[in-house]
Amino acid sequence: MSIKLKIMLLALLTLVPASLRAQYYSFGTEPSGVKWRQIKSEHFRIIYPEETDSLARSYLMWLERQRPLVNEQVDIDTKPIPVILHAYTTLSNGSVSWAPKHMNLILSPNPYDCTQYPWQEQLVTHELRHVAQTQHFTKGLWRALYWPLGEQSTGLGMGLFANTKYLEGDATVAETEYTLSGRGRSAEFLMPLRTDFLNGIFRNWEQSTMGSYHVKNYDPYAVGYLMVTAERMRTGDADFIGKFYQNKAAVSDVTDIFKPKSKRYALSRTEALQQAQSYYFMHWYLQDLQRGKPTEGWRISAPQKLPCDYWGAIQITDTLSPMYGSMVVLRRGHHFAEEMMQIDTLGQERHVRYHASFSSKLSEAPLGRIYWSESVLHDPSSLENFSEIKFFDTRRDELGTLTHSTKYFNPSVSDDGRAIAVAEYPVGGDSRLVLLDAMDGEAFDSVAAPEGGQIFETMFVGEWLYITLATPEGLSLRRIRYQELQREDWQTIIPAQRASISGLRHLKGQWICFTSDHGGVLDIYALHPSNNQVFRLTNARFGATSPFLDESHKVLYFSEYDAQGFHLCSMDFSELLWEKVDFSMRPEDPVLEKVIAQGKAQSQVTVQENRDYLDPDKYPSKHYSKLLNGFHIHSWMPFYFNVDRVKSLSPDTWYEAVLPGATLHSQNALGDVVAMLAYSWWGQSSAHAKVTATVADFDVELYGDLNATTNGSLSTPAYKDDAGLLIDYPFNLFGGGWYSMLIPSLGLEFEKERVAGAQWQTSFQAGVRYYRMLSVPKAAIFPRWGFSVSGSLLHSFMGDNDFAAAGISSYLYTPGFTRGQGLKLSMATQFRLTDPASTYYNEHLLPLPRGYRGVATGYRHISTSADYAIPIWLGDAAIEGLLYLRRLQLIPFADCGMSWEKNGDFAACCSFGSSALLDFSVFRFNVGISAGTRFSYMPMLPSGSKTRWELVVSAGL
């Protein structure tokens, strides 16, 4: 295929939604008061909050140290890249983005994901691999496309040709191969795939990689890890992935986007998945035989139709609590938002309250209280969050908060109920053990983590306080007398090793129970504090977690895994293994051993740790000016392209999204200033400009258009000039499993039609909105419960005439007749505050009944509507490589609007109908698209057709 034809096809494919996933990406913004600094080295520019200087230097050292090692297998020498460090969020993550080119790293580790080693090297290695992968798409054809497209040319290539599963799978292999940590060493990481394979369940590409509304979804990182490791074993090449991306970036056949059977690089995606499934099935089948007869618990929780997890159960032992003797467990699933459930020993279930998804295990305390920590958002900055220590009083059925706006995690309560131990993750990056007063939440003692490690869980056992601790040597179990913290006299119970240790529980000082993957599968273990002997209690076939012992009834309760998720079960003491275990001798996974040995045998890189990066004289820190670095042009296009309009594209407003012309895109490194400057032509020349920025925690948008088209017709053109300013200040009130936000906003707009005699129209709008709702379960369309209330005021005037109106609107989500179905009830009213000289000013704050257009409202207008959502699973049907049908959404509706004039005239307009939307994906792009039609019947329409069919399209960009 000629280079000219390639470029022409790729230019057309810039309109494919999948390509947008790698472009114009903002990681979020930091609090407005943060002062920034920067350090430059040969390959990186680190931009970081000034209070994290020492940690920034450590990251620079790790980045430079790991860079040559990570680049070797990808066969590329990466160019310098900016790296932004984020210190104020606990939602651990990282990203590499092109358009603009930069790397984001969150300094705080995940407090609820117990890793065997400090995770900084794991994070750096993973994201460096993404830099290396991406740089293949800066060469050859993509380098040529840089001139007409800018940095988005790389994003375009990644979106069209880079297989996301290989991207993440290879990065996960790298983090596992080049560090002593990594998800590839975790049994839980691959547990869903292992469970399915041993049950004879082998999914196709679409269901494995794009998920399903009906079966348990795989972690895309795990699917990619399986495929990359299996391919390395098949080919014998540690640098297989480098050859893979060289071929991908070469684009020798542009139809590879659509073809499922391309043979250019080893195997097609379908064949690679099938051979990975076969390879790992045999590996896990033999491992399963070697483990011997599995233990199996007696099931307590009720089976569910769709995947569902029960985990983290505790037993209520307070005799004054109405819940005495029963268990409290967390539940989530395809049909359920996360919630706290009460379950008795016969399996009877009762909803207690909804629960945050990012939270610690539950910890029982005296007086019938249950404690936990959860992450919350309190202010507008999307990259600053905190934790709160919450408690639920089972005696009074009340929820309380012990601490606010802290970085405290994983609480445990002393036997007397007076002290609470937590792990603290300060902004500076270290870790501390803190003791809180259980009455008021005030800290009364604290100590730094031993050996500069990371504390995960805490647990009281009599006078002792136990912690799990990650250090460069591995994960260990330590203890100290909690009344003697300042002596720092730590005792090692389980030495640093490579297995996980989580879910610490104890029973009256007799036994300490926990979950570990020491034997290659998640199992329940017990340790006796008197002699530190460890015993394996279960031999779960697929996995077991969240244990607690009921000594009075000689029963172990835990969550056991199967193909539908974790279910709550029990086993008598007599059925437990009580097999003595040496935790210093953990067998390594044979596949991982081969991968690591292969890489070492073929590597020619010697890792050298250059500590000069820690020296401020050799690598000085300098002030980073947000003002001087506020604008950075990273991409451009030879046509007009409005990203925001594309994301909300309507068939009636297509001309606002894409037109002939040219566009410049700018975004600063911190992501808090985004700008666009564009020229378009549609009958006449037009100019467009827009800047969105976060200023003192306010979200500000300033825009202007000169001679912009107002319709899509060249036969009856219409144009206007406009300019506007929008400001809002979102208060994030997320917590307790509810997503809540309060958003006050202001808007000012100037607009003038391009016709003879037209005047400037000035519009001022103010509003406030509050919403509170649960997360939407995977198999549902609406949240099970939720509501929103908003008010707005509009004042618009032109010359001597003006128009003013006020409106109030609300909606309510309630459950439907069956799980997954839902009802939305809406009601709104609008009051006109002025008497305009013309209906030209009769603007709408409220939507008209669906199907109606150009209908004027009176002095008072009331509208009501009802929508009923019915999801219909389509069996995950797929046409291989072309189309994946996820589900059908049927949403019948009824709308009614009523208007009154001052003279008493009354008018009403109603509509009835239904939307039918197909949720699908095309060409193996994992972008959820909903497309269909909406039929409206308008019985009160005075003339013309009383029915309307409308196209409805949305995409998860």
C-alpha positions, -999 to 999 in steps of 0.1 A, spaced: 0 0 0 14 34 -9 24 59 18 0 84 2 -30 61 6 -19 52 41 -19 89 51 -53 95 35 -69 65 52 -54 75 86 -66 110 83 -101 98 78 -98 74 107 -91 103 131 -129 105 134 -130 70 149 -139 74 186 -113 49 198 -85 72 188 -97 98 213 -89 76 243 -52 84 240 -57 121 233 -64 153 252 -62 134 285 -62 153 318 -52 133 349 -68 159 372 -58 190 391 -41 196 424 -52 220 451 -48 256 441 -23 265 468 3 240 458 37 254 449 56 235 423 93 228 416 112 209 390 144 188 386 159 180 352 180 150 343 192 136 311 159 119 303 133 134 326 119 166 339 103 160 373 76 185 382 65 181 418 50 198 449 78 215 468 71 197 501 80 163 484 116 173 473 134 142 487 108 118 474 110 135 439 147 129 439 141 93 448 117 89 419 142 105 395 168 80 406 144 51 401 133 64 367 169 67 354 179 34 370 150 14 354 149 32 321 177 12 302 164 -21 315 128 -14 306 137 -1 271 159 -31 262 131 -56 255 110 -30 236 141 -23 214 139 15 216 158 44 232 131 67 246 133 104 244 130 128 274 95 131 289 80 154 316 69 135 348 44 151 371 42 138 407 9 140 425 11 139 463 -24 147 476 -46 118 465 -47 82 479 -62 67 448 -30 51 435 -25 52 398 -2 63 370 -5 71 333 15 79 302 -3 102 277 5 117 244 -12 149 233 3 163 254 33 140 261 38 134 298 38 109 326 17 111 358 27 93 390 8 93 423 32 91 452 8 75 477 6 37 475 -28 19 477 -35 14 514 -58 -15 507 -38 -35 483 -11 -54 502 20 -56 480 51 -76 490 75 -47 485 73 -9 484 54 -1 452 74 29 439 97 8 417 68 -13 405 49 19 395 79 35 378 87 3 359 51 -1 346 48 35 334 83 35 318 73 5 298 43 24 284 67 52 274 88 27 255 58 11 238 44 45 228 76 58 213 74 32 185 45 54 172 67 84 170 87 69 141 82 63 104 47 71 92 38 86 126 67 109 125 55 121 91 20 126 105 34 147 133 37 176 109 0 178 100 -13 165 134 12 172 162 16 149 192 -19 135 186 -4 115 157 11 92 183 -22 90 201 -39 82 169 -15 53 161 -19 39 196 -57 41 195 -59 24 161 -32 -2 161 -18 -7 196 -36 -36 214 -45 -23 248 -42 -58 264 -7 -62 251 1 -27 263 -10 -33 299 -1 -70 299 35 -63 288 38 -34 314 26 -58 341 52 -84 329 79 -57 332 69 -46 367 70 -83 377 102 -92 359 123 -62 369 112 -58 405 107 -82 434 70 -72 434 45 -69 406 10 -83 400 23 -113 382 34 -127 416 -1 -123 431 -24 -154 430 -54 -131 433 -44 -113 401 -49 -143 380 -76 -161 401 -106 -154 379 -90 -167 348 -76 -198 366 -110 -205 381 -127 -203 346 -101 -224 329 -102 -252 355 -140 -251 351 -137 -255 314 -148 -219 306 -128 -204 278 -141 -171 265 -137 -155 231 -117 -123 225 -146 -99 229 -159 -113 262 -124 -117 276 -112 -83 268 -143 -60 267 -162 -74 296 -198 -85 299 -230 -74 316 -237 -111 325 -205 -129 334 -177 -119 358 -153 -95 341 -116 -101 338 -90 -76 348 -76 -64 314 -41 -64 329 -44 -101 338 -56 -111 303 -27 -92 287 -2 -107 312 -14 -142 302 -10 -134 265 24 -118 267 40 -145 290 25 -173 269 38 -157 237 72 -153 252 72 -190 261 61 -199 226 86 -178 207 115 -180 232 121 -142 227 123 -119 257 121 -90 232 90 -104 215 71 -73 225 96 -50 208 91 -68 175 54 -68 181 52 -30 184 77 -24 156 54 -43 133 23 -25 147 38 9 142 50 1 107 14 -3 96 22 -24 66 -15 -32 63 -40 -6 74 -68 -31 73 -52 -48 104 -76 -26 124 -105 -47 111 -90 -81 103 -90 -107 131 -67 -131 113 -37 -109 104 -4 -129 104 21 -101 103 32 -105 139 34 -141 152 -3 -148 160 -35 -129 155 -52 -117 187 -77 -146 186 -50 -172 182 -28 -156 208 -56 -157 233 -64 -193 225 -28 -204 229 -25 -185 261 -56 -203 274 -42 -237 264 -8 -230 279 -21 -218 312 -49 -244 314 -22 -271 314 -1 -253 338 -29 -247 363 -43 -282 357 -11 -298 368 -8 -274 397 -43 -284 407 -35 -321 407 -4 -314 428 -23 -295 454 -44 -326 462 -80 -328 474 -94 -294 480 -113 -283 511 -147 -269 505 -168 -248 528 -205 -250 536 -221 -223 517 -240 -196 537 -247 -167 514 -275 -172 488 -265 -179 452 -271 -149 428 -281 -150 392 -252 -127 382 -217 -124 395 -216 -113 431 -189 -111 459 -194 -115 496 -163 -107 516 -149 -92 548 -173 -108 572 -171 -102 610 -192 -116 638 -212 -94 662 -203 -106 697 -219 -78 717 -248 -93 736 -266 -60 738 -267 -55 700 -299 -66 681 -274 -81 656 -258 -104 682 -247 -137 669 -251 -128 632 -224 -117 607 -219 -84 589 -205 -88 554 -198 -66 524 -215 -74 491 -211 -61 456 -220 -75 422 -234 -70 387 -268 -63 403 -257 -46 435 -240 -14 445 -215 -20 474 -234 -25 506 -231 -38 542 -253 -69 548 -263 -88 579 -264 -126 575 -273 -151 602 -259 -186 604 -289 -199 583 -281 -175 555 -309 -150 560 -298 -117 546 -307 -81 555 -295 -48 540 -278 -27 567 -264 3 547 -245 12 516 -208 12 517 -178 29 500 -160 9 474 -125 22 483 -124 12 520 -106 -11 545 -117 -43 561 -143 -41 589 -130 -42 624 -153 -51 654 -150 -32 686 -166 -33 721 -200 -17 726 -213 -32 693 -193 -9 670 -178 -17 636 -150 5 624 -134 10 589 -116 37 569 -128 50 535 -116 76 510 -137 107 506 -136 139 486 -142 172 503 -132 200 480 -132 208 443 -97 195 435 -100 162 418 -65 151 429 -69 158 466 -88 133 488 -87 121 524 -97 92 545 -122 91 573 -125 66 601 -161 56 601 -181 35 626 -214 18 626 -232 14 660 -251 -18 658 -269 -11 691 -284 21 678 -283 14 641 -264 47 636 -235 57 614 -207 80 628 -174 96 617 -145 96 641 -119 115 621 -122 140 592 -98 151 565 -69 128 575 -47 102 559 -55 74 583 -62 39 570 -70 3 582 -81 9 618 -82 -18 645 -95 -14 680 -78 -25 713 -95 -51 734 -107 -26 759 -121 -4 731 -101 28 742 -75 29 715 -76 27 677 -45 19 656 -43 32 621 -17 34 593 -10 70 583 2 80 548 14 117 550 18 138 519 56 135 522 55 99 513 65 81 544 43 58 566 35 60 603 17 40 630 -7 62 649 -28 56 680 -62 74 683 -85 80 712 -116 60 704 -138 86 721 -128 117 701 -104 105 674 -75 125 686 -40 111 680 -21 105 713 9 85 701 27 77 668 59 62 655 75 60 621 73 27 602 103 5 610 131 5 583 113 32 564 88 7 551 51 9 543 25 -2 569 -6 -18 556 -29 -34 582 -29 -31 620 -44 -55 646 -45 -55 685 -39 -88 703 -39 -82 740 -10 -58 748 5 -63 714 0 -44 682 6 -62 650 13 -47 616 20 -59 581 51 -41 567 65 -38 532 102 -31 529 128 -37 501 133 -71 516 97 -82 513 65 -83 533 67 -91 570 45 -94 601 58 -73 630 46 -65 665 52 -40 693 37 -33 727 13 -6 719 19 12 752 56 14 744 57 27 709 85 52 715 108 24 724 105 12 688 112 -23 700 97 -42 671 96 -79 670 95 -99 638 69 -126 637 70 -135 600 103 -124 584 103 -105 552 92 -128 523 74 -128 490 39 -140 498 9 -117 506 -5 -113 541 -38 -96 545 -71 -97 563 -56 -100 598 -81 -113 624 -77 -126 660 -98 -144 685 -92 -135 722 -55 -137 718 -57 -174 708 -51 -173 671 -42 -148 644 -59 -156 611 -50 -141 578 -51 -147 540 -20 -155 520 -10 -168 485 21 -185 500 11 -218 483 2 -202 449 -35 -199 457 -53 -177 482 -57 -197 514 -65 -192 551 -36 -194 575 -34 -193 613 -6 -182 636 -4 -188 674 12 -158 691 29 -179 718 53 -198 694 48 -180 661 40 -213 643 20 -208 611 -6 -234 599 -25 -236 566 -62 -242 574 -76 -245 539 -67 -260 506 -90 -239 485 -92 -250 448 -97 -214 436 -92 -191 465 -103 -183 501 -101 -150 520 -116 -129 549 -114 -154 577 -126 -153 613 -128 -180 639 -158 -187 660 -142 -206 689 -173 -211 709 -189 -231 680 -155 -244 666 -162 -229 632 -141 -210 607 -160 -185 585 -145 -172 553 -152 -162 517 -146 -189 491 -141 -182 454 -159 -198 424 -168 -187 389 -195 -164 401 -173 -146 427 -168 -149 465 -195 -165 486 -196 -167 524 -191 -202 538 -180 -220 570 -160 -251 580 -158 -270 613 -125 -270 630 -123 -308 625 -123 -303 587 -94 -278 586 -60 -289 575 -38 -275 603 -8 -281 581 24 -265 594 40 -241 570 74 -225 567 68 -190 554 105 -184 545 102 -210 518 76 -198 492 76 -217 459 79 -195 429 55 -198 400 71 -220 373 59 -198 344 72 -166 360 105 -183 368 109 -191 331 100 -156 320 125 -141 344 153 -166 334 146 -159 298 149 -121 303 182 -124 323 197 -148 297 190 -124 268 197 -91 286 229 -71 280 220 -43 304 237 -38 337 216 -19 362 236 8 380 221 29 408 234 64 404 228 82 437 240 115 422 203 122 415 198 127 452 225 154 453 209 189 451 242 204 438 245 182 408 207 182 401 194 214 415 157 221 421 142 251 405 109 270 408 82 258 383 60 287 372 24 277 365 19 311 347 48 308 323 40 272 316 2 278 313 1 271 275 17 243 255 5 237 219 8 200 215 -15 191 185 -31 206 155 -54 194 127 -60 204 91 -97 207 99 -120 221 126 -124 196 154 -141 204 187 -134 175 212 -162 185 236 -188 186 208 -177 153 195 -182 137 229 -218 150 230 -224 147 193 -260 150 182 -272 144 146 -287 179 147 -255 196 157 -229 178 138 -217 210 122 -205 222 157 -181 193 160 -163 188 126 -159 211 97 -133 220 70 -106 243 86 -78 240 111 -74 236 148 -47 241 175 -48 223 208 -30 234 240 -27 218 274 -2 225 301 18 198 319 -3 201 351 -36 197 331 -53 226 347 -53 249 316 -67 236 283 -71 258 252 -83 256 216 -79 280 187 -95 271 154 -107 282 120 -136 267 102 -154 271 68 -190 263 61 -202 288 35 -181 315 52 -150 317 73 -153 314 111 -129 317 140 -132 299 174 -113 301 207 -118 285 241 -98 282 273 -108 261 303 -88 264 335 -89 256 372 -83 289 390 -83 289 429 -104 257 427 -130 274 404 -136 257 370 -135 285 345 -144 284 308 -139 314 284 -150 310 248 -157 331 217 -168 325 181 -166 349 152 -191 343 123 -199 308 136 -225 287 117 -258 281 135 -271 254 112 -258 226 90 -273 239 57 -255 257 30 -287 266 12 -301 286 42 -270 296 61 -271 314 94 -242 328 114 -235 345 146 -208 361 168 -207 351 205 -185 351 236 -190 338 270 -177 330 305 -188 300 326 -177 295 362 -186 267 386 -173 256 419 -180 219 425 -181 207 461 -173 169 461 -193 153 489 -185 117 480 -186 92 509 -204 62 524 -210 46 490 -230 77 478 -218 100 450 -228 135 459 -219 169 446 -230 205 451 -223 227 420 -230 264 420 -224 281 387 -225 314 369 -226 321 332 -224 353 310 -229 352 273 -229 378 245 -244 368 211 -253 386 179 -269 372 148 -251 380 115 -282 396 99 -290 432 91 -302 452 121 -294 425 146 -285 437 181 -262 421 207 -281 399 231 -266 396 266 -275 366 288 -267 360 324 -274 327 340 -269 315 376 -276 281 390 -270 255 417 -273 218 415 -271 191 441 -272 154 434 -268 123 455 -269 88 441 -255 53 443 -231 39 417 -248 22 388 -244 -16 391 -228 -33 361 -260 -49 348 -282 -19 353 -289 14 334 -300 36 363 -286 37 399 -309 19 423 -314 51 444 -306 87 437 -319 122 434 -310 156 421 -323 191 427 -313 222 408 -323 258 404 -315 283 378 -320 319 369 -318 334 334 -318 371 324 -314 378 287 -319 412 271 -314 429 238 -317 467 235 -348 478 254 -363 443 256 -354 417 281 -364 383 293 -360 368 327 -370 334 340 -364 312 370 -366 274 371 -364 245 395 -360 209 385 -355 176 402 -354 139 395 -356 107 415 -342 72 408 -361 43 424 -358 5 419 -378 -12 392 -398 -44 393 -367 -66 389 -330 -62 397 -314 -43 370 -345 -24 360 -351 11 373 -374 41 373 -366 78 369 -392 104 378 -386 140 369 -404 172 377 -396 208 369 -412 242 368 -402 275 351 -415 310 359 -412 339 335 -403 370 354 -407 396 326 -431 403 298 -411 403 266 -421 422 236 -415 392 214 -415 354 219 -380 356 205 -370 359 241 -391 331 253 -361 309 261 -363 275 278 -347 266 310 -365 233 310 -366 207 282 -397 203 262 -415 169 260 -395 147 238 -404 150 201 -415 187 203 -396 215 188 -401 253 187 -430 253 212 -432 285 233 -439 283 270 -461 306 290 -455 326 322 -455 294 341 -445 261 328 -445 227 346 -431 195 331 -431 160 344 -416 128 329 -411 92 337 -385 68 322 -384 31 329 -351 13 320 -351 -23 309 -317 -38 301 -318 -69 279 -287 -91 277 -279 -102 241 -258 -132 250 -225 -114 242 -230 -122 206 -200 -113 184 -190 -112 147 -154 -119 152 -133 -88 148 -162 -66 136 -190 -63 161 -197 -72 197 -232 -68 210 -233 -61 247 -270 -55 255 -302 -37 244 -316 -8 264 -354 -3 262 -365 29 279 -402 37 275 -411 72 286 -440 96 292 -436 134 292 -461 161 299 -457 199 298 -483 225 309 -482 263 304 -503 291 318 -504 327 305 -513 358 325 -547 360 309 -555 325 320 -549 308 287 -537 272 292 -518 249 269 -505 214 273 -482 191 253 -475 155 260 -455 128 244 -452 90 248 -427 66 233 -396 46 239 -359 46 232 -342 14 219 -305 16 222 -280 -11 213 -248 -12 234 -220 -25 212 -183 -22 202 -169 -23 167 -135 -34 152 -123 -47 186 -121 -12 200 -130 -14 236 -152 17 234 -188 13 245 -211 28 219 -249 32 224 -268 38 193 -305 35 184 -337 54 179 -362 72 199 -399 71 189 -422 99 202 -459 101 198 -473 136 204 -511 135 206 -516 172 213 -496 185 184 -520 208 166 -507 202 131 -483 181 111 -471 146 119 -478 135 155 -449 110 155 -411 115 154 -382 92 150 -349 105 162 -314 90 161 -297 87 194 -259 81 197 -235 82 225 -199 68 231 -179 63 262 -150 85 253 
